[in-house]
Amino acid sequence: MPGRHTREPRSASTASGAPTTEAGRGHGHGHTPDPLPLGTRSRWLLLTFLAGCAIAALVGMVVLFPHSGAAEQPHLAYSAPGTTYPEATVIQVQHSCPGNHQTSTGGCAQIRVRVSEGVARGESVTVQLSAADASSGLRAGDRVELIRTPGSNGAADSFAFFGVVRHNAMWALGVLFLLVVVAVARLRGLLAVVSLSVGGAVVLEFMLPALLQGHSGVGVALSGSTVIMFVVLYLTHGISLRTSTALAGTLLGIGLTTVIGWYAVRGGRLSGVGDDASGLLSGQVHLNFQGLFMCMTIVAALGVLNDVTITQVSAVWELRAAAPEASLRSLFSAGMRIGRDHLASTIYTLVFAYVGTAMATLLLVQLYAMPASSVLNSEDIAEEVLRTLTSSIGLVLTVPFTTALAALLAGTARAPRASRNQLVA
C-alpha cells in the first residue's frame, strides 16, 4: 500500500510539470528539465514567424493594392457599340435546313427562338449554331443568350447565338454542394465555404486588378496567398497551436514553390505566353507574363499545400495523443510514414489533374504523331510540365519540415512508461 501512495503524488506532480518525488526520479524526470521550456520557446518562435508573415503580407497588399490614384484598370470593349445580349427561349430545333447550315454529321445547325427581353422582345428569329452547340442537346423550352447587333443605315438588327443560359444548373449544383458539405462536415464545412468566399474576394478585388495594373506577379501572389491562407486555416480549423503549425508549413511551402518556380521560369526560358488566354492578353494589355506565370503557379499550389500540411499536423497531433511518452524521433518517423503515403497519392493526383484538363491537347499531339521532344519543347506543354514539377517539389519538401515542426510542438505531456515506444512497435 505505501507503494500505491507514493505513485499518486508522483502522477499528480508530473501532470503539473514539476515532478519532485523519488518515484518521479525513478522515471528519469526528477532532475531532467521538463520539455515544456523547449516547447514554449518553439511556440514563441512559431508565433513570431507567423506574425512577421502576416505583417509582411498586409504591407504588401497595401503597397500593391490598385488605389484610385494609380493608373486606371484597363477595360476593353468586347463588342461593337450598341450590341446587346438578350435572352431568348428556344421554340423549335430545326431538323432540316439548307446544306450550308448542316453539321459534319449531317444534322441541322439552326434553332428558332423567341426573344424575351430588350428592344426585340417578343420577336421570333432563327439563328445558326456551331457544330459543337448543335450537338449539345438543345431542345424546345431551353433558355439561350443571343448577340443582337444594331443594323446600320436602316437595316434590320441581326442576331447570332452566344450561348446556353446555364444559371439554373449552376445554382442547383451550388445549393446541392452547400447542402452536402454542411450535412457531412457540418459547421467546419460551412466555415470552409465561407473561407473559400473570402479567398475568392481577395483574388477578384486585389490580385486580378493589381496584376492588370502591372504590379509584380510574385509580390501579388505572395501577399494575396498569405492572407488567404491565414483566413482559410484559422476560420476553418480554429485558432490553435495545431492550426498555426499547419499554417507555418503552408507558408514555407509557398516560399519553396516560389523559389523553384523562379528557377523553372529562368531555366526553362519561359515567356509566360503559352496558352490562348495569355496570348490574347499579350495583345491587349502590358503585363509581365513571367510574373503572371509565377503567380499562377503559386496560387495553383495553395490547395494541395494546405491539404498536406493540415493532414500531417493532424496526424502528428493524434499520434502524440495516442502515445504521449514517445520521443520526438519516433513521433517524427511515424508522422513521415503517414506523410509518404499521402505524398504518393497527392503527386499522382497533380499529374492526373493536368492530364485530365489537357486531354484535348494530348489528343492533338497523338493525332499529328509529333515527336515527344518537340511536344515537350512547345511552351504550352512545357509550362504545364514545369508548373506540375514545381508544385510537386515544393510539396515534397514541405512534408518533412511540417512533420518535424508538428512533432516538436504537438505537446509536452508525459504518460506512463508503458506507452513509450508504441509508435515504433
C-alpha positions in Angstrom: 0.0 0.0 0.0 2.8 2.5 0.7 3.9 2.0 -2.9 0.5 3.0 -4.1 0.6 6.2 -2.0 4.0 7.1 -3.5 2.7 6.8 -7.1 -0.3 9.0 -6.6 1.7 12.2 -5.7 4.1 11.4 -8.5 1.4 11.2 -11.0 -0.1 14.5 -9.9 3.1 16.3 -9.7 4.1 15.0 -13.2 0.9 16.3 -14.7 1.7 19.7 -13.3 5.0 19.7 -14.9 7.1 19.7 -11.7 7.9 16.2 -10.5 9.7 16.1 -7.2 9.2 12.7 -5.7 11.7 9.8 -5.7 9.3 7.9 -7.9 9.4 10.7 -10.4 13.2 10.5 -10.5 12.8 6.8 -11.0 11.3 7.6 -14.4 14.0 10.0 -15.2 12.0 13.2 -14.6 13.3 14.3 -11.2 16.3 16.3 -12.3 15.8 16.2 -16.0 14.4 19.5 -17.4 10.8 19.2 -18.4 10.5 19.7 -22.2 7.9 22.5 -21.7 10.6 25.2 -21.8 11.7 24.0 -25.3 8.0 23.9 -26.3 7.5 27.4 -25.0 10.4 28.8 -26.9 9.4 26.9 -30.1 5.8 28.3 -29.8 7.1 31.8 -29.4 9.3 31.4 -32.4 6.3 30.0 -34.4 4.1 32.9 -33.4 6.8 35.4 -34.2 7.3 33.9 -37.6 3.5 33.9 -38.3 3.2 37.5 -37.1 6.1 38.6 -39.3 4.5 36.9 -42.3 1.1 38.4 -41.6 2.6 41.9 -41.3 4.6 41.5 -44.5 1.5 40.2 -46.4 -0.7 43.1 -45.2 2.0 45.7 -46.1 2.4 44.0 -49.5 -1.4 44.3 -50.1 -1.4 48.0 -49.1 1.6 48.8 -51.3 0.3 46.7 -54.3 -3.4 47.4 -53.9 -4.8 49.2 -57.0 -5.6 52.6 -55.4 -7.8 55.1 -57.1 -4.7 57.4 -57.6 -2.9 54.7 -59.6 -3.4 54.1 -63.3 -6.9 53.1 -64.1 -7.6 49.5 -64.7 -7.9 48.9 -68.5 -11.3 48.0 -69.8 -11.7 46.8 -73.4 -14.8 46.8 -75.4 -15.9 43.3 -76.0 -18.3 44.1 -78.9 -19.4 46.9 -81.1 -21.2 49.9 -79.6 -24.9 49.3 -79.2 -24.6 45.5 -79.1 -26.7 43.8 -76.5 -27.1 40.2 -75.2 -30.8 39.4 -74.8 -32.0 36.1 -73.5 -34.4 34.0 -75.6 -36.4 30.8 -75.4 -36.0 28.0 -77.9 -39.2 27.5 -79.8 -38.0 24.8 -82.3 -34.9 22.9 -83.0 -34.9 22.5 -86.8 -34.1 19.1 -88.1 -33.7 20.1 -91.7 -32.0 23.2 -93.0 -30.0 24.4 -96.1 -26.9 22.5 -96.8 -24.6 25.3 -95.7 -26.0 25.0 -92.2 -25.5 21.3 -91.9 -23.0 19.9 -89.4 -20.3 17.5 -90.4 -22.6 14.6 -89.2 -25.5 15.8 -91.4 -27.5 17.3 -88.6 -29.1 20.7 -88.6 -27.4 23.7 -87.0 -30.4 26.1 -86.7 -32.8 26.9 -84.0 -35.8 29.2 -83.8 -36.1 31.3 -80.7 -38.4 34.0 -79.2 -36.5 37.0 -77.7 -37.7 37.6 -74.2 -36.0 40.9 -73.3 -34.7 44.1 -74.8 -36.0 46.2 -77.7 -36.7 43.0 -79.7 -38.8 41.4 -77.0 -41.4 39.0 -78.4 -39.8 38.7 -81.8 -39.1 35.2 -83.3 -35.8 34.8 -85.1 -33.7 31.9 -86.5 -30.1 31.7 -85.5 -27.3 29.3 -86.7 -25.3 27.1 -84.3 -21.8 25.8 -84.5 -21.4 22.0 -84.8 -20.4 21.8 -81.1 -23.5 23.8 -80.0 -25.7 21.7 -82.3 -24.5 18.6 -80.5 -25.1 19.9 -77.0 -28.7 18.6 -76.9 -30.7 21.9 -77.2 -34.5 21.4 -77.2 -37.6 23.5 -77.1 -38.0 25.4 -73.9 -34.3 25.9 -73.2 -33.0 29.4 -72.4 -30.3 30.8 -74.6 -28.4 34.1 -74.9 -28.1 35.9 -78.2 -25.9 38.6 -79.7 -28.0 41.5 -81.1 -26.1 43.8 -83.4 -28.0 47.0 -84.4 -28.5 47.4 -88.1 -26.9 50.4 -89.9 -28.5 52.7 -92.4 -32.0 51.5 -91.6 -31.1 47.8 -91.9 -32.8 45.3 -89.5 -31.0 44.2 -86.4 -29.0 40.9 -86.7 -29.0 38.1 -84.2 -26.4 35.4 -83.5 -26.2 32.6 -81.0 -24.0 33.4 -78.0 -24.5 30.5 -75.6 -26.9 28.5 -73.5 -28.2 30.0 -70.2 -26.9 27.6 -67.6 -27.6 29.6 -64.5 -30.3 27.1 -63.2 -27.9 24.1 -63.4 -25.2 26.1 -61.7 -27.5 27.3 -58.9 -28.9 23.8 -58.4 -25.4 22.2 -58.2 -24.2 25.1 -56.0 -27.0 24.6 -53.5 -26.5 20.8 -53.6 -22.8 21.3 -52.9 -23.5 23.5 -49.9 -26.1 21.1 -48.5 -23.7 18.1 -48.9 -20.8 19.9 -47.3 -22.9 21.1 -44.4 -24.5 17.7 -43.9 -21.2 15.8 -43.9 -18.7 18.4 -42.4 -21.3 20.4 -40.5 -20.1 23.7 -39.1 -16.5 23.2 -40.3 -17.7 22.6 -43.8 -19.8 25.8 -43.7 -16.8 27.7 -42.4 -14.7 26.2 -45.3 -17.3 27.6 -47.8 -17.1 31.0 -46.1 -13.3 30.8 -46.2 -13.5 30.0 -49.9 -15.6 33.1 -50.5 -13.1 35.3 -48.7 -10.3 33.8 -50.8 -12.3 34.5 -54.0 -12.8 38.1 -52.9 -9.1 38.5 -52.4 -8.4 37.2 -55.9 -11.1 39.3 -57.5 -10.7 42.5 -55.6 -6.9 42.5 -55.1 -4.9 40.1 -57.1 -6.5 40.5 -60.6 -6.7 44.3 -60.5 -3.1 44.5 -59.2 -1.9 42.3 -62.0 -3.7 44.3 -64.6 -2.0 47.4 -63.3 1.4 45.9 -63.9 2.4 45.1 -60.3 4.9 42.3 -59.5 3.3 38.9 -60.1 5.4 37.4 -57.3 4.6 40.1 -54.9 0.9 40.0 -55.6 0.9 36.2 -55.3 2.8 36.1 -52.0 0.8 38.8 -50.4 -2.6 37.6 -51.5 -1.8 33.9 -50.9 -0.5 34.5 -47.4 -3.7 36.5 -46.5 -5.9 33.8 -48.0 -4.1 31.0 -46.0 -4.4 33.0 -42.8 -8.1 33.4 -43.3 -8.8 29.9 -44.6 -6.9 28.0 -42.0 -7.9 30.0 -38.9 -11.5 30.4 -39.9 -12.0 26.8 -40.9 -9.9 25.0 -38.3 -10.0 27.4 -35.5 -7.2 29.4 -33.8 -4.9 26.9 -32.1 -1.3 25.8 -32.0 -2.2 22.9 -34.3 -3.6 25.3 -37.0 -0.7 27.7 -36.5 1.7 24.8 -37.2 -0.1 23.8 -40.3 -0.1 27.5 -41.4 3.7 27.7 -40.9 4.2 24.6 -43.0 1.9 26.0 -45.7 3.8 29.4 -45.8 7.1 27.6 -46.1 5.7 25.5 -49.0 4.6 28.7 -50.7 8.2 30.1 -50.3 9.7 26.9 -51.6 7.3 26.9 -54.6 8.2 30.5 -55.4 12.0 29.8 -55.4 11.6 26.7 -57.5 9.1 28.4 -59.8 11.6 31.2 -60.4 14.2 28.7 -61.4 11.7 27.0 -63.7 10.9 30.3 -65.5 14.6 31.2 -65.9 16.0 27.8 -66.6 13.1 26.9 -69.0 13.3 30.3 -70.7 9.5 30.6 -70.4 7.9 33.7 -71.8 4.7 33.1 -69.8 2.6 33.3 -73.0 1.9 29.7 -73.5 -1.9 29.4 -73.8 -4.6 31.1 -75.8 -5.7 33.3 -72.9 -2.2 34.6 -72.3 -1.7 35.1 -76.0 -4.9 37.2 -76.1 -3.9 39.2 -73.1 -0.5 39.9 -74.6 -2.1 41.8 -77.5 -4.4 43.8 -75.2 -2.5 44.9 -72.1 1.1 45.3 -71.0 1.9 42.7 -68.4 5.0 40.8 -67.1 3.9 37.4 -68.2 6.7 35.6 -66.5 5.4 37.2 -63.3 1.9 36.1 -64.2 3.1 32.6 -64.7 4.8 32.7 -61.3 1.5 34.0 -59.7 -0.5 31.2 -61.4 1.9 28.6 -60.1 1.8 29.8 -56.5 -1.9 30.1 -56.4 -2.4 26.7 -58.0 -0.2 25.2 -55.3 -2.2 26.6 -52.4 -4.9 23.9 -52.2 -2.6 20.9 -52.2 -0.1 22.5 -49.8 -2.9 23.3 -47.4 -4.3 19.7 -47.7 -0.9 18.1 -47.0 0.1 20.3 -44.1 -3.2 20.1 -42.3 -3.2 16.3 -42.7 0.4 16.0 -41.4 -0.2 18.2 -38.4 -3.4 16.4 -37.5 -1.7 13.0 -37.9 1.2 14.0 -35.6 -1.2 15.5 -33.0 -3.2 12.3 -32.9 -0.1 10.2 -32.7 1.1 12.3 -29.7 -2.3 11.9 -28.0 -2.1 8.1 -28.5 1.5 7.8 -27.3 2.4 10.9 -25.2 5.6 9.2 -24.0 7.0 8.7 -27.5 10.2 10.5 -28.3 10.4 13.3 -30.9 12.4 11.0 -33.2 9.8 8.2 -33.1 6.9 10.7 -33.5 8.6 12.2 -36.5 9.2 8.8 -38.0 5.6 7.7 -37.5 4.4 11.0 -39.0 6.6 10.6 -42.0 5.3 7.2 -42.7 1.8 8.7 -43.0 3.2 11.6 -45.0 4.9 9.3 -47.6 1.6 7.6 -48.3 -0.2 10.9 -48.6 2.6 12.3 -50.8 2.4 9.4 -53.2 -1.3 9.8 -53.7 -1.1 13.6 -53.9 1.7 13.6 -56.6 -0.2 11.4 -59.0 -3.3 13.4 -58.2 -1.5 16.5 -59.5 -0.3 14.7 -62.6 -3.7 13.2 -63.4 -5.4 16.6 -62.9 -3.2 18.0 -65.6 -3.7 15.1 -67.9 -7.5 15.5 -67.5 -7.5 19.2 -68.3 -5.1 18.8 -71.2 -6.8 15.8 -72.8 -7.8 17.7 -75.9 -4.2 19.0 -76.4 -2.9 15.5 -75.9 -5.3 14.1 -78.5 -4.0 16.6 -81.0 -0.5 15.5 -80.2 -1.5 11.9 -80.7 -3.3 12.8 -83.9 -0.4 14.5 -85.5 2.1 12.0 -84.2 4.5 14.7 -83.1 7.9 13.6 -81.6 7.9 13.6 -77.8 10.9 16.1 -77.7 9.0 18.6 -79.9 5.9 18.2 -77.7 7.8 19.0 -74.5 9.6 21.9 -76.1 6.3 23.6 -77.1 5.6 26.3 -74.4 2.0 25.4 -73.7 3.1 21.9 -72.7 6.3 22.9 -71.1 4.5 25.4 -68.9 2.2 22.8 -67.5 5.0 20.3 -67.0 7.2 22.8 -65.2 4.3 24.0 -63.1 3.4 20.5 -62.1 7.1 19.7 -61.3 7.4 22.9 -59.3 4.4 22.3 -57.2 5.4 18.7 -56.6 8.9 19.5 -55.5 7.6 22.2 -53.2 5.0 19.8 -51.8 7.6 17.0 -51.2 10.0 19.4 -49.4 7.2 20.8 -47.2 6.2 17.5 -45.7 9.3 16.7 -43.6 9.5 20.3 -42.3 5.8 20.4 -41.3 6.1 16.9 -39.7 9.2 17.9 -37.7 7.6 21.2 -36.6 4.4 19.4 -35.6 6.4 16.8 -33.6 8.2 19.5 -31.8 5.0 21.5 -31.0 2.4 18.7 -30.6 2.6 18.8 -26.8 4.9 18.1 -23.9 2.8 15.9 -21.6 4.3 12.7 -20.4 2.4 9.4 -20.0 3.3 6.3 -18.1 6.3 4.4 -19.4 4.0 1.6 -20.7 3.0 3.8 -23.6 6.6 4.6 -24.6 7.7 3.0 -28.0 4.1 2.5 -29.1 4.8 4.3 -32.3 7.8 2.2 -33.2 6.2 -1.1 -32.5 
